[in-house]
Amino acid sequence: MTANTVTLLLPARSRFGGQRLSESAGRWFGRADSAQVAGDPVERQFEILPRGWPVAAVTRQRDAGDAQGSAWLRADPVYIQPDINGARLLSHGEALSLTAADSAAFLPALKPLFGDMGFPIDAPHPGRWYLQLPPGATLPVMASLDQALGADLFDQLPEGPEGRRWRALLSEAQVVLHNHPRNAERAAAGLAPVNSLWFWGAGRVPDSVRTSHQSLFSDDDTLVAFATSAGARSGPLPPRWQGGEGGQLFDLRHLRDLAVFDRDWWLPVLAELQAGRLARATIVFADGLQLALTRTQRWRFWRRPWHSFVRPETAGAE
């Protein structure tokens, strides 16, 4: 029989600022087994062979079912804003409120540009656009959308001959989008323009994707796509934790309010942990800190409680 466990993915501790932890959370976090783990917290939830994080191929397979046999690159529509030092990526995905009509309007203008380069472009989902790369193409290594968000656009692009190629292609795509009448229609509707693309996630469908979790719940299409590839159950994030069987993972990286975390997630998890119906709870922060909590840790009364996430490593010392 599989033990019931739960993993909660949280943002970096700094995102909570100086908010106070509840008494129970502070006490249990101080008594937990802690470790600082390298690498991206989402990527660590999967075992991928060959090693890598081929987002474009995995999400393409989920979106269209035709990713096998080719290399893929995401070319997602984004909104950038020029500033005195360059241009910053300010919005993408759901924040742009893109529709199928938007992609149907923009893509015909972009297809000649990318088609001439040997990179056919299409959009099985309004917010997820793809380039199919030709056999033997060098796969560009570029920052993810989350890494690029708020940063200077060109600081995130690769250097060298391949980098110059993608920079030039991006500049041409920006000219096409800047002059597109669909953006005038979006502006009239109070929506941000689609004035650039972001290339990222290059790769092929992996030979194997595995996860130790039986169920993963997230509003992040990337995490859900990898869960699907691993054969795990997946779905949108529920409003609160309500128990469950086997190993569950919940993606809470959007949270910024500790009161909401305490009410909807921590207290229900703690009740199951104390009752012995949950074997282990794992709290994973985006900055690499990982806490493992078990029922027997309630006896570690000599451990000092945490009061906030500001320098908590000293607060929990023995």
NORQUI-V938603 format. One record per residue. N is the residue number from 0. RES is the residue in one letter. PSI is psi in whole degrees, -180 to 180 (999 if undefined). OMEGA is omega in whole degrees, 0 to 359 (999 if undefined). NEAR is the number of other ideal C-beta (glycine too) atoms within 12 Angstrom. Layout:
N_RES_PSI_OMEGA_NEAR ; N_RES_PSI_OMEGA_NEAR
This chain:
0_M_130_181_6 ; 1_T_131_178_14 ; 2_A_146_177_19 ; 3_N_124_178_27 ; 4_T_159_176_29 ; 5_V_138_175_41 ; 6_T_129_179_41 ; 7_L_118_175_44 ; 8_L_123_181_38 ; 9_L_161_177_38 ; 10_P_176_175_28 ; 11_A_144_183_21 ; 12_R_-31_181_34 ; 13_S_-23_181_19 ; 14_R_-18_179_21 ; 15_F_-4_178_29 ; 16_G_-137_182_15 ; 17_G_19_180_15 ; 18_Q_144_181_24 ; 19_R_137_172_20 ; 20_L_150_174_29 ; 21_S_162_182_24 ; 22_E_-45_183_17 ; 23_S_-43_179_25 ; 24_A_-44_180_36 ; 25_G_-41_180_27 ; 26_R_-47_182_25 ; 27_W_-37_178_38 ; 28_F_-36_178_42 ; 29_G_-26_182_32 ; 30_R_-5_184_31 ; 31_A_162_169_35 ; 32_D_126_183_22 ; 33_S_151_177_30 ; 34_A_146_174_17 ; 35_Q_117_188_16 ; 36_V_134_180_21 ; 37_A_157_175_12 ; 38_G_165_181_17 ; 39_D_131_184_27 ; 40_P_-31_178_32 ; 41_V_-46_180_34 ; 42_E_-33_181_26 ; 43_R_-15_180_27 ; 44_Q_-4_183_39 ; 45_F_149_170_35 ; 46_E_117_187_20 ; 47_I_131_175_28 ; 48_L_133_350_16 ; 49_P_158_186_15 ; 50_R_146_181_15 ; 51_G_-173_180_27 ; 52_W_71_186_36 ; 53_P_72_187_37 ; 54_V_-47_186_47 ; 55_A_-46_182_45 ; 56_A_-41_183_41 ; 57_V_-43_178_40 ; 58_T_-33_176_39 ; 59_R_-42_180_40 ; 60_Q_-39_178_29 ; 61_R_-38_183_30 ; 62_D_-39_189_28 ; 63_A_-17_178_24 ; 64_G_17_185_16 ; 65_D_23_188_18 ; 66_A_-19_182_31 ; 67_Q_139_173_18 ; 68_G_-4_180_14 ; 69_S_161_170_29 ; 70_A_146_186_30 ; 71_W_154_177_42 ; 72_L_132_174_41 ; 73_R_141_176_48 ; 74_A_64_191_45 ; 75_D_141_176_44 ; 76_P_136_182_48 ; 77_V_167_173_40 ; 78_Y_125_176_34 ; 79_I_152_179_35 ; 80_Q_122_178_21 ; 81_P_145_171_18 ; 82_D_-174_188_14 ; 83_I_-24_183_8 ; 84_N_-3_181_12 ; 85_G_-122_180_16 ; 86_A_140_183_28 ; 87_R_140_177_24 ; 88_L_116_187_41 ; 89_L_-21_185_26 ; 90_S_148_177_29 ; 91_H_173_173_36 ; 92_G_-137_185_31 ; 93_E_-29_181_19 ; 94_A_-22_180_19 ; 95_L_-9_180_33 ; 96_S_47_181_21 ; 97_L_147_178_32 ; 98_T_169_176_22 ; 99_A_-32_178_15 ; 100_A_-34_177_17 ; 101_D_-52_181_28 ; 102_S_-36_178_31 ; 103_A_-28_179_18 ; 104_A_-44_185_25 ; 105_F_-39_190_41 ; 106_L_-41_179_34 ; 107_P_-31_179_19 ; 108_A_-26_182_25 ; 109_L_-24_186_38 ; 110_K_-41_178_24 ; 111_P_-40_180_16 ; 112_L_-51_183_28 ; 113_F_-33_178_33 ; 114_G_-40_179_18 ; 115_D_-26_178_13 ; 116_M_-4_182_25 ; 117_G_20_181_19 ; 118_F_81_179_34 ; 119_P_138_181_25 ; 120_I_139_173_36 ; 121_D_176_187_28 ; 122_A_87_175_34 ; 123_P_-15_175_26 ; 124_H_139_185_25 ; 125_P_-32_183_27 ; 126_G_-2_181_33 ; 127_R_104_180_41 ; 128_W_150_189_47 ; 129_Y_146_167_43 ; 130_L_131_173_43 ; 131_Q_120_185_33 ; 132_L_144_182_34 ; 133_P_159_178_18 ; 134_P_136_178_12 ; 135_G_-1_181_9 ; 136_A_142_174_22 ; 137_T_125_183_18 ; 138_L_118_181_29 ; 139_P_142_177_35 ; 140_V_112_184_24 ; 141_M_155_181_36 ; 142_A_149_176_27 ; 143_S_168_178_28 ; 144_L_-41_180_40 ; 145_D_-38_178_28 ; 146_Q_-35_184_21 ; 147_A_-21_184_32 ; 148_L_123_180_25 ; 149_G_-9_182_21 ; 150_A_163_175_24 ; 151_D_129_189_21 ; 152_L_-50_188_36 ; 153_F_-16_173_28 ; 154_D_-20_184_20 ; 155_Q_-7_182_33 ; 156_L_151_182_32 ; 157_P_155_178_23 ; 158_E_-177_176_16 ; 159_G_-176_182_13 ; 160_P_-44_179_12 ; 161_E_-38_178_20 ; 162_G_-42_179_21 ; 163_R_-37_179_16 ; 164_R_-46_182_22 ; 165_W_-32_175_37 ; 166_R_-43_180_25 ; 167_A_-42_180_18 ; 168_L_-40_178_30 ; 169_L_-42_180_38 ; 170_S_-41_179_23 ; 171_E_-40_179_23 ; 172_A_-36_179_38 ; 173_Q_-37_178_30 ; 174_V_-45_179_18 ; 175_V_-47_183_30 ; 176_L_-38_180_33 ; 177_H_-37_184_23 ; 178_N_3_186_17 ; 179_H_132_181_27 ; 180_P_-21_180_17 ; 181_R_-31_179_30 ; 182_N_-32_175_27 ; 183_A_-38_178_17 ; 184_E_-40_178_18 ; 185_R_-41_179_27 ; 186_A_-41_179_16 ; 187_A_-28_179_11 ; 188_A_5_179_16 ; 189_G_21_181_9 ; 190_L_151_178_23 ; 191_A_148_178_25 ; 192_P_155_168_32 ; 193_V_99_187_44 ; 194_N_9_176_37 ; 195_S_171_172_44 ; 196_L_163_172_45 ; 197_W_121_181_46 ; 198_F_128_181_43 ; 199_W_167_171_40 ; 200_G_25_186_41 ; 201_A_146_175_35 ; 202_G_-179_177_35 ; 203_R_163_176_30 ; 204_V_124_182_31 ; 205_P_158_177_27 ; 206_D_-33_184_17 ; 207_S_136_172_18 ; 208_V_124_180_33 ; 209_R_155_174_19 ; 210_T_150_178_31 ; 211_S_-8_181_23 ; 212_H_138_175_38 ; 213_Q_-28_182_25 ; 214_S_137_177_34 ; 215_L_132_183_40 ; 216_F_123_185_33 ; 217_S_154_171_33 ; 218_D_9_178_23 ; 219_D_115_184_31 ; 220_D_-28_179_32 ; 221_T_-48_180_40 ; 222_L_-42_180_42 ; 223_V_-39_180_31 ; 224_A_-42_178_37 ; 225_F_-36_176_43 ; 226_A_-44_178_37 ; 227_T_-43_179_26 ; 228_S_-31_180_35 ; 229_A_-5_180_30 ; 230_G_16_179_17 ; 231_A_157_173_28 ; 232_R_145_180_21 ; 233_S_161_179_31 ; 234_G_176_179_20 ; 235_P_157_181_16 ; 236_L_126_176_27 ; 237_P_167_182_20 ; 238_P_-22_180_15 ; 239_R_166_179_21 ; 240_W_134_183_33 ; 241_Q_28_179_17 ; 242_G_-174_180_21 ; 243_G_170_182_27 ; 244_E_150_176_20 ; 245_G_-158_180_23 ; 246_G_122_182_29 ; 247_Q_144_174_43 ; 248_L_135_178_43 ; 249_F_129_184_45 ; 250_D_102_183_36 ; 251_L_26_185_40 ; 252_R_-13_179_28 ; 253_H_-15_186_20 ; 254_L_142_175_31 ; 255_R_-5_185_19 ; 256_D_113_181_19 ; 257_L_-27_178_31 ; 258_A_-40_177_18 ; 259_V_-44_177_21 ; 260_F_-45_183_37 ; 261_D_-49_185_29 ; 262_R_-47_190_20 ; 263_D_-19_187_22 ; 264_W_-57_186_37 ; 265_W_-50_184_36 ; 266_L_-43_175_24 ; 267_P_-39_178_29 ; 268_V_-44_181_40 ; 269_L_-41_180_33 ; 270_A_-43_179_21 ; 271_E_-35_179_27 ; 272_L_-46_181_33 ; 273_Q_-31_179_20 ; 274_A_-8_179_14 ; 275_G_6_178_15 ; 276_R_-11_178_21 ; 277_L_123_184_30 ; 278_A_-35_184_25 ; 279_R_143_171_29 ; 280_A_134_180_40 ; 281_T_127_177_35 ; 282_I_121_183_42 ; 283_V_119_179_38 ; 284_F_149_181_35 ; 285_A_-19_178_31 ; 286_D_5_173_25 ; 287_G_-14_178_20 ; 288_L_137_180_31 ; 289_Q_130_179_30 ; 290_L_130_176_36 ; 291_A_124_185_27 ; 292_L_133_176_36 ; 293_T_163_185_25 ; 294_R_-36_184_26 ; 295_T_-16_181_17 ; 296_Q_-9_179_26 ; 297_R_-18_181_19 ; 298_W_-3_180_11 ; 299_R_60_187_21 ; 300_F_-15_180_13 ; 301_W_-12_179_12 ; 302_R_135_178_23 ; 303_R_141_181_19 ; 304_P_157_170_25 ; 305_W_150_176_35 ; 306_H_-28_176_23 ; 307_S_-177_177_24 ; 308_F_9_176_34 ; 309_V_112_183_17 ; 310_R_50_182_15 ; 311_P_-21_183_32 ; 312_E_-26_177_22 ; 313_T_-27_182_15 ; 314_A_-28_183_24 ; 315_G_8_183_29 ; 316_A_151_179_15 ; 317_E_999_999_12
